Each structure stands twice: as structure tokens, then as C-alpha cells.
Amino acid sequence: MGISRRSLLVAIPLAGCGPARPAITEPPKLIHGGWIRDKMEEATAAAAPESVRSLNPNKVWRVTYKGPQDITGIWVLYPNETVAFEAIQKVNKSMAIRPFYRGAFFVVLDAAGVSAQALGDFQEGVTKALP
């Protein structure tokens, strides 16, 4: 009995080893606030901003959501939240884009022609849609 108990104590810590995989592996279909994913095309890493390509994304998509105001952006899935956070630190923020991250996702919205209110509402909706 002592051996199996000891084995169990060793097995429990090992279960948490290795890189954590994101629970959600693609941009959500629905975003709180009335947005519905309309188009989603897998893209190459070249679609991501140049400053964050070196962080080796798992996947990259160009996604359009229909809603109160249509919004298009690049969604980048990284291995974990730490890398997505690093991406937000590296990206060149300009008036034409709205970058943010949530979990392992780094998102760059095309802000041209989209109200600041809609961008903020969309970002808040993403926060609710992703754990």
C-alpha cells in the first residue's frame, strides 16, 4: 500500500508538467454584445504584425465579425498567455489598429472606420467569450 501511495504522490505533480494548451483553439463564433463570426480564413504568420512574428504563433486567422459595427482583425493563437502578453508589449500600436490579448490569443483589430465605442465593446465581449 505504501508503494502505490508513493506512486500516486509522484504521478500527481507530473500531470501538470508540459506546456499548457489553450482551452479554446480558434476565435469564438459569438462575441458578447451582438457580434457573430462571419468569415474566418486561416492565414500565414506573415499576416501578423512583423514585430510579433518571431514569437512563433500556433495559428493565425483573418476574421470578420458582423454586429453593431462590422469588425475585422487578425487573431493569433500562441502556446500560452505569457507569449500573448509578450506580443502586446512588442506590437507597434497605431491609430489604425487596436491590439489586445486575452488568454493565449493576441488580437489586432482593424480600427479604420470603426468607432472607439464599438472597438471597446468588442474587446470587452472577447473578454467574456474567452476564459
Buried (B, 14 or more C-beta within 10 A) or exposed (E): EEEEEEEEEEEEEEEEEEEEEBEBEBBBEBBBBBBEBBEBEEBEBEBBBEEBBEBEBBBBBBBBBEBBBEBBBBBBBBBBBEBBEBBBEBBEEEEEBBBBBBBBBBBBBBBEEBEEEBBEBBBEBBBEBBE
